[in-house]
């Protein structure tokens, strides 16, 4: 594409460096080549037009920086929790006093069943039925009827039961509570976690212990912003950020030195890009390597391999941004032909329509 006229010149059949090199070699007058940082573009341009100045596209450079910034924020997502105010814990409700004095709660299924059966037996006895008659009507054994009839209150039958007995899970409940608070709610994984610690009990006992946690109401806790949202705050112009987002970003930067360093590096790159200060790129790369930001290190390594083109892109007025519009038009033409037309027809439609 001719950047000066913004019109397509030709359409290459593939993305091979050899195809681009051959096309450029047949046109020796090329002086400036605007491209993105794909390796085959760099190799083809160098081989086909060694005299031309290669200019890396600024939009792709900023896109690469934005992707690296989001990855860096994601690596420090724990710092984002500082933006969420921890809710005050609700006071624990006082235990309901049972007027019956029973050690079993009223919602316990065994306790409720015993109370119901005790009431049925005594209702029939008070109506004048014999214990044998009660046994036949309720389908109980003689021993069960005798126990219920001899007990003045159903709570007398609860003594000596399993309530308040020690459990093999007691020593591991603090570990389960800590993992649950960290966000691990899978009973099977938690059971697998305490087996190496010496737990000899069953998985069902762990699941029963966690069932109460799972069904109990949880306080509503605000979620911290996503790494993409925070990266957006960093990438936007500071003067365009609303005051609320500026305060949130400032809080994150105070809590996390890495995100603070990331913000400074990204904004310094933005100044280089918008004000055409490509001569500052070597200093920027050196500063990035001093920070503990692996994602920016990867970006810096890629830029360093194509340093001359990147410096030219940050300095010269040329840019391949106009090419992206024609790329979008080519995709539209291909869809209009349902992908069935050959390369020659596609090339004619692209060039003749221009």
C-alpha positions in Angstrom: 0.0 0.0 0.0 1.2 3.5 -0.9 1.1 5.4 2.4 1.2 8.8 0.7 -1.9 8.1 -1.5 -3.4 5.6 1.0 -4.4 3.3 -1.9 -3.5 -0.4 -2.4 -0.6 -1.1 -4.8 -0.7 -4.9 -4.8 -1.9 -8.0 -2.9 0.6 -10.7 -1.8 -0.5 -14.3 -2.0 0.9 -15.3 1.4 2.7 -14.1 4.5 6.1 -15.5 3.5 9.3 -13.4 3.8 10.4 -14.6 0.4 7.3 -13.3 -1.3 7.7 -9.8 0.2 11.4 -9.8 -0.6 10.8 -10.7 -4.3 8.0 -8.0 -4.6 10.3 -5.3 -3.1 13.3 -6.3 -5.2 11.2 -5.7 -8.3 10.6 -2.1 -7.1 13.9 -0.6 -6.2 12.5 2.9 -5.5 11.0 2.0 -2.1 12.5 4.3 0.6 10.3 3.7 3.7 8.6 0.5 4.8 5.8 0.8 7.4 5.1 -2.6 9.0 4.2 -4.4 12.2 6.8 -6.4 14.1 6.1 -9.8 12.6 9.4 -11.6 11.9 8.6 -12.4 8.3 7.9 -8.7 7.5 11.3 -7.7 9.0 13.1 -10.4 7.2 11.4 -9.8 3.8 11.9 -6.0 4.0 15.6 -6.4 4.9 16.2 -8.8 2.1 14.1 -7.1 -0.6 14.9 -3.4 0.2 18.0 -3.1 2.4 18.2 0.6 1.6 14.8 1.4 2.9 14.0 2.7 6.4 11.8 0.3 8.3 9.2 1.9 10.6 7.3 -0.2 13.2 3.6 0.7 13.4 2.8 2.7 16.5 -0.7 1.2 17.0 0.8 -2.3 17.2 3.5 -1.1 19.6 0.8 0.4 22.0 -1.2 -2.8 21.6 1.8 -4.8 22.7 2.3 -2.5 25.7 -1.3 -2.8 26.7 -1.2 -6.6 26.6 2.0 -6.7 28.7 0.4 -4.3 31.2 -2.6 -6.5 31.7 -0.5 -9.5 32.2 1.6 -7.6 34.8 -1.5 -6.5 36.7 -2.8 -10.1 36.6 0.4 -11.4 38.2 -0.3 -9.0 41.2 -4.0 -9.4 41.4 -3.8 -9.9 45.2 -2.9 -6.2 45.5 -6.3 -5.3 44.0 -8.0 -6.6 47.2 -6.9 -3.4 48.9 -9.7 -1.6 46.9 -12.4 -3.6 48.6 -13.3 -2.5 52.1 -13.6 -5.6 54.3 -17.1 -5.7 55.8 -17.4 -5.7 59.5 -18.2 -9.1 60.8 -21.8 -9.5 62.0 -22.2 -10.3 65.7 -22.7 -13.9 66.3 -26.3 -14.6 67.2 -26.8 -15.8 70.7 -27.6 -19.5 70.9 -31.3 -20.1 71.2 -32.1 -21.5 74.6 -34.2 -24.6 74.5 -36.9 -24.4 77.1 -36.8 -28.2 77.3 -33.2 -28.2 78.4 -32.3 -30.8 75.7 -28.7 -31.1 74.5 -30.1 -31.7 71.0 -31.3 -28.8 68.9 -34.9 -28.6 67.9 -34.0 -28.9 64.2 -32.0 -32.2 64.7 -33.8 -34.9 62.8 -33.2 -37.6 65.4 -34.3 -35.4 68.2 -37.5 -34.3 66.3 -38.3 -37.8 65.5 -37.9 -38.9 69.1 -40.1 -36.1 70.3 -42.8 -36.9 67.7 -42.8 -40.6 68.6 -42.9 -39.8 72.3 -45.9 -37.6 71.8 -47.8 -40.2 69.7 -47.2 -42.9 72.4 -48.4 -40.7 75.3 -51.4 -39.5 73.3 -52.6 -43.0 72.8 -51.9 -44.0 76.4 -53.9 -41.0 77.7 -56.7 -42.0 75.4 -57.0 -45.3 77.2 -55.1 -47.7 74.9 -52.9 -50.3 76.4 -49.2 -50.6 75.6 -49.9 -53.7 73.4 -52.4 -51.7 71.5 -50.0 -48.8 71.0 -47.4 -51.3 69.8 -49.8 -52.6 67.1 -51.0 -49.2 66.0 -47.6 -47.6 65.7 -45.7 -50.6 64.4 -43.1 -50.4 67.2 -41.4 -53.0 69.2 -42.4 -53.6 72.8 -39.0 -52.4 74.0 -39.4 -49.1 72.1 -43.0 -48.5 73.4 -41.8 -49.2 77.0 -38.9 -46.8 76.7 -41.1 -44.0 75.3 -43.9 -44.7 77.8 -41.6 -44.8 80.9 -40.0 -41.4 79.9 -41.9 -38.5 81.2 -40.1 -36.1 78.8 -38.5 -37.1 75.5 -35.2 -35.4 76.6 -34.7 -38.2 79.1 -34.0 -40.5 76.1 -31.2 -38.3 74.8 -28.7 -39.0 77.5 -25.7 -41.2 76.5 -26.1 -40.5 72.8 -23.4 -39.3 70.4 -23.9 -35.6 70.9 -20.7 -33.7 72.0 -18.5 -36.7 71.4 -15.0 -36.0 70.1 -14.6 -36.6 66.3 -11.5 -37.7 64.4 -12.0 -34.5 62.3 -11.5 -32.1 65.3 -7.8 -31.8 64.8 -8.2 -30.9 61.2 -11.0 -28.4 61.4 -8.7 -25.4 61.7 -7.0 -26.4 58.5 -10.4 -26.9 56.7 -11.6 -23.5 58.0 -8.5 -21.7 56.7 -8.7 -23.3 53.3 -12.4 -22.6 53.1 -11.8 -18.9 53.9 -9.1 -18.8 51.2 -11.8 -19.8 48.7 -11.3 -23.6 48.4 -14.8 -25.0 48.8 -14.4 -28.4 47.1 -14.9 -31.1 49.7 -12.9 -33.7 47.8 -9.9 -31.5 47.4 -10.0 -30.5 51.1 -10.3 -34.2 52.1 -7.2 -35.0 49.9 -5.4 -32.1 51.6 -5.8 -33.5 55.2 -5.1 -37.2 54.4 -1.3 -36.5 54.1 -1.6 -34.7 57.5 -2.7 -37.9 59.1 -6.5 -37.9 58.8 -7.9 -41.5 59.0 -11.6 -40.7 58.7 -13.9 -40.9 55.7 -14.6 -38.4 53.0 -18.3 -38.3 54.0 -17.4 -36.9 57.4 -15.5 -34.0 55.7 -18.4 -33.4 53.4 -20.9 -33.3 56.3 -18.8 -30.8 58.1 -18.6 -28.5 55.1 -22.3 -28.9 54.3 -23.1 -26.5 57.2 -20.7 -23.9 55.9 -22.0 -24.3 52.4 -25.7 -23.8 53.4 -25.2 -21.0 55.9 -25.8 -17.5 54.6 -22.6 -15.6 53.6 -22.0 -11.9 53.9 -22.1 -10.0 50.6 -18.5 -9.0 49.8 -17.7 -6.6 46.9 -15.4 -8.0 44.3 -12.1 -6.2 43.4 -11.7 -4.8 39.9 -10.4 -7.1 37.2 -6.8 -6.8 36.0 -8.2 -5.5 32.6 -10.0 -2.7 34.4 -6.9 -1.7 36.4 -4.8 -1.9 33.2 -7.3 0.4 31.5 -6.7 3.0 34.3 -3.0 2.8 33.7 -3.2 3.0 29.9 -5.6 6.0 29.7 -4.4 9.6 29.9 -4.3 10.6 33.6 -6.2 13.8 33.0 -9.1 11.9 31.4 -9.6 9.5 34.4 -12.5 10.3 36.6 -11.6 11.3 40.1 -12.9 8.1 41.7 -10.7 5.9 39.4 -7.7 8.1 40.0 -8.1 7.5 43.8 -8.5 3.8 43.3 -5.4 3.6 41.1 -3.5 5.6 43.6 -4.5 3.2 46.4 -3.3 0.2 44.3 0.0 1.9 43.5 0.6 2.6 47.2 -0.2 -1.1 48.1 1.9 -2.6 45.3 5.3 -1.3 44.3 5.3 -3.4 41.1 2.0 -1.8 39.8 3.4 1.6 40.7 6.5 0.8 38.6 4.3 -0.5 35.8 2.3 2.7 35.8 5.4 4.8 35.5 6.9 2.7 32.7 3.7 2.6 30.7 3.1 6.3 30.9 6.7 7.1 30.0 6.2 4.9 26.9 3.0 6.8 26.1 4.8 10.1 26.2 7.5 8.7 23.8 4.8 7.5 21.4 2.6 10.7 21.4 5.4 13.2 21.4 7.7 11.3 19.0 10.6 10.9 21.4 12.1 7.7 20.0 15.6 8.6 21.1 14.5 7.9 24.7 13.7 4.2 23.9 17.2 2.8 25.0 16.8 4.5 28.4 13.3 3.2 28.7 14.4 -0.4 28.0 17.2 -0.1 30.6 14.8 1.2 33.2 12.3 -1.6 32.5 15.0 -4.2 33.1 15.6 -2.8 36.5 12.0 -3.5 37.6 10.5 -6.8 38.8 8.0 -7.0 35.9 8.5 -10.2 33.8 5.8 -9.3 31.3 7.6 -6.0 30.5 10.9 -7.8 30.3 9.4 -10.0 27.6 8.1 -6.9 25.8 11.5 -5.2 26.1 13.3 -8.3 24.7 11.0 -8.3 21.6 11.5 -4.5 21.1 15.2 -4.8 21.4 15.4 -7.3 18.6 13.7 -4.7 16.3 15.1 -1.6 18.0 15.9 0.4 14.9 12.4 0.0 13.4 10.8 0.8 16.8 12.8 4.0 17.2 11.9 5.0 13.7 8.2 4.3 14.5 8.4 6.5 17.6 10.2 9.3 15.8 9.0 9.5 12.1 5.5 10.6 11.1 5.0 7.4 9.0 2.6 4.8 10.2 0.8 1.8 8.8 -2.5 2.6 10.5 -4.2 3.2 7.1 -3.4 -0.3 6.1 -5.7 -1.7 8.8 -8.7 -0.2 7.1 -7.9 -1.9 3.9 -7.3 -5.2 5.7 -10.8 -4.9 7.1 -12.2 -4.2 3.6 -10.4 -7.3 2.2 -12.0 -9.5 4.9 -15.4 -8.1 4.0 -14.8 -8.9 0.3 -13.7 -12.4 1.1 -16.9 -13.0 3.1 -19.0 -11.6 0.3 -17.6 -14.4 -1.9 -18.1 -17.0 0.8 -14.4 -17.8 0.7 -14.8 -19.6 -2.7 -13.0 -17.1 -5.0 -9.3 -17.7 -5.8 -6.5 -15.3 -5.1 -6.5 -13.7 -8.6 -10.2 -12.7 -8.4 -9.7 -11.3 -4.9 -6.6 -9.3 -6.0 -8.6 -7.8 -8.9 -11.5 -6.8 -6.7 -9.2 -5.2 -4.2 -7.1 -3.2 -6.7 -9.7 -2.3 -9.3 -12.2 -1.0 -6.7 -9.5 1.4 -5.5 
